[in-house]
Amino acid sequence: MGVFYCPLCRLTAFTGRRHLYSGSHQQRLREALGRLQAKVQLARKMIKNAVVVKYEAGEHEQLFWCLCCKQEVKRHLSHGSLTVLHGGLLQHMASLEHKKEANKFWWENKAEAKLKQQFLISPEDYERFKSSLVKALDAYEEKEDEVIKEMASHIREVEQSRQEMVHAVLEPQTGTEFCDESSAFSTPGGHKSDITIITEEQLGPSMIQKTPDLDWMEGNHALTFIGHQESEGKGNVHTGAKPPWLLQDEEEFGSKQQIGPSYEEFLKEKEKQKLKKLPADRVGANFDHTSQTGEGWLPSFGRVWNHGRRWQSRHQFKAESIKERDSQRKTRKRPKSELQ
């Protein structure tokens, strides 16, 4: 007995291939085959009655795990804008590669031989599926043609109703004008012109509702003319003025007004933006660069700029300052007689 790894149970068995006959392995095998069998049964229903639907990216791109081939396969078969439900699963189950891998899987895992045919699609069943698929495609095309015809008829009805509404709006207006001024529109022979006047009874209730309110066009609602409103020196394309792109620039008339900030202001703002990135409590942050300084602004211990380290020059400066203080104290303590 050697060490044996079972990919189905995902464990290493030290009893060798005896693990394949154990109860735990057979139970795991039945559970895995049961999950796959449920998917195959749904696909077998499509052999006699294939279903063709419109393609949807999220739903019709599903994959299923083939336990025998150990790979993912598309469940549905899609081409262009059409999808055959469970077509990919049937196509895979009918292939020779799947049949070989199924025989190998049944031999390696010691599964029941009578269950093997439930996971295979015979060539006869696959041909029956093809014939039902042809019928399903024809039915889908007929259904799409009917939908297109219904849409076309609906568009024609809408267009016809729109034209009828336009005629109904214009004809009553002309009829009422001729009725109100019948004396003005008489023929030379003394007979009135034959003008068809559409009344509310002829239009019907549906057309009366669609007709808009045109009371503002009657004579008692006269419009007042307030004259042409034109601004001095300005106009638009409707009043005959030149368009803006043909007008001369203001610089040609002597006005050189600058638009936006100058180059110097831009450089100052750029320096300010650089200083904002620096820490606010840095040395010299509050220094006024515009202040006037004399020649003696450097410190007396200027050795920092000459040689040595800064702490050495600082200590040397302190030592020299102490010596100067001591010498000043001694001169103060001496009597005047010694000084003379």
ZILIN-V673896 format. One record per pair of residues at least 4 apart in sequence whose C-alpha atoms are under 6 Angstrom apart, sorted by the first residue. I is the first residue (numbers start at 1). J is the second residue. D is the distance in whole Angstrom. If there is no record, write none. Layout:
# ZILIN-V673896
I&J&D, I&J&D
This chain:
# ZILIN-V673896
1&15&6, 1&16&5, 2&16&5, 3&13&6, 3&14&5, 3&16&5, 4&12&6, 4&13&5, 4&16&5, 5&11&6, 5&12&4, 6&10&6, 6&11&6, 20&25&6, 30&34&6, 33&37&6, 43&86&5, 46&50&5, 47&129&4, 48&132&6, 49&132&6, 50&132&6, 50&133&5, 51&84&6, 51&85&6, 52&83&6, 52&84&5, 53&82&6, 53&83&5, 54&81&6, 54&82&5, 54&83&6, 55&81&5, 55&82&5, 55&83&5, 56&60&6, 62&75&6, 63&73&5, 63&74&4, 63&75&5, 64&72&5, 64&73&6, 65&71&6, 65&72&5, 66&70&6, 66&71&6, 68&101&6, 68&102&5, 68&105&6, 69&101&6, 74&88&5, 75&86&5, 75&88&5, 75&89&5, 76&84&6, 76&85&5, 76&86&4, 76&87&5, 76&88&5, 77&83&6, 77&84&5, 77&87&5, 77&88&5, 78&82&6, 78&83&4, 93&120&5, 93&121&5, 94&121&5, 98&102&6, 106&110&6, 106&111&5, 167&171&6, 169&211&6, 172&198&6, 175&197&5, 178&182&6, 186&192&4, 187&191&5, 187&192&6, 187&193&6, 203&207&6, 216&221&6, 235&241&5, 236&241&5, 237&241&5, 250&255&6, 251&255&5, 251&256&5, 301&317&6, 303&307&6, 303&313&6, 304&310&5
